[in-house]
Amino acid sequence: MSERKVTFTRDQIAAYAEASGDRNPIHLDDDFARSVGLPSLIAHGMLQMGIAATVAAEAAGGPANLRRMVVRFAGIVVPGDEVTFGAVSAGEGKLDVRAVNQRGEAVLTKATAVYEG
């Protein structure tokens, strides 16, 4: 099993927006995010998936072994949320991947990875 806890910050989300080129204001501007019904700015789903993929790669014995990963974005992550990402064996060459916030709510579901090695 591989596991990592991440507390999301505004700086981290802004840095990801810059690095990815995804500068959608729902990720950068609280007022805009609230105007479209969100509680505040939110973390990018792909930022969460990237962290989950890193954890899955660790569980698979290294990134070169990871072949495929699928997730469903199921919950909103806001600055200050602490998310625990984990990956456990689900049989030969398969991993169950999870991401759960500090309230016990899944933020990624139907998350699986396939690996060789």
N, C-alpha and C positions, 0 to 999 in steps of 0.2 A: 504494500500500500504506500502511496505517496500522498502527502497532504501539505497544504500551504494556506495560511491565513493572511488576508490582505485587507487593510483598512483603506478604502478609497478616499482620495483627497481631491480637492478642486485643482491643485497643481498637477497632479497625476493625470486627471481627465483633460486638462488644458494641454498638457504635453502630448498626450495621445492624439488629441485633435490636430495639433500642429504636425506631428510625425505622420499621421495617416492622411491628412488633407481633408478629413471630415470635420468641418467647422460648423456643422448644423447648430443653430443657436440653442437648441434644446440641451446641448452639451456644454454650453458656455455662458448662458444668460438666464439667471433665475427668473427675472420678470417675464421674458419670452416663454420660458418653459411653463410657468404658471398660467400664462395666457392661453396655452393649448391644453390645460388640464392636468399638468404634471405637478408634483409637490415642490419641485425645485429642478435645477439642472440635473441631468442624469448621466451616468457613465455609459459609454459606448458598449453595445453588445459585443462587438468584435474585440474590445479590450478585455472583456470578461472571458471570451472564448480563447484569446491568446494565452491568458494565464492558465485556463483549464488545459489547453494543449501542452503547455510547459509541464504541468503536473502529470499529465498522461504520458508524455515523453519520458519523464523520470521513471514512472512506473513500468514503462516498456523497455527500460534498459538503455535509453538514450534516444535523441531525436531521430537518428538514422533508422531506427526500428519502427517508428510510427508511420503507418500507411494511410489511415483515414480516420477522420473524427467527424461526428455529427452531433449537433446540439439543437435544442429548442430554447429560445429566449423566453423565459416564463415570468420574470419579475423585474421590477425596476430597482436599480442600484443608485443610491444618492450619496453625495459626499458624507463621510462619517460612518457609512455602513461597513461592517466587518464581514467579509465573506470567506468561508472556509471551502477551499477547492480540494477535492480528493479524487483519487482513482484507485480502484481495486479490481483484482482479477475477476473475470466473468466467464472463465473457461479458457481453453487453449487459444491464445492469440487475441483475446478480447478483454476489454476493460469497461467497467461501468464508471462513468465520470459523474461527479456531483459538484454542485456549488450551492451552498446554503448560507443565508445571512444570519445575523446575530439573533433574529427572532425565530429561527428555525424554518424560515420560508425558502423554498427552492427558487433560485434565480435562473438556473439552467435545468432543464428536464430532458428526458429522452436522450441523454448524452451518453454516447458510446465511442469507443476508439478500437481500431484494429491495428495490430502490430505483428511484426515478425522478429524472431530472435530469441 
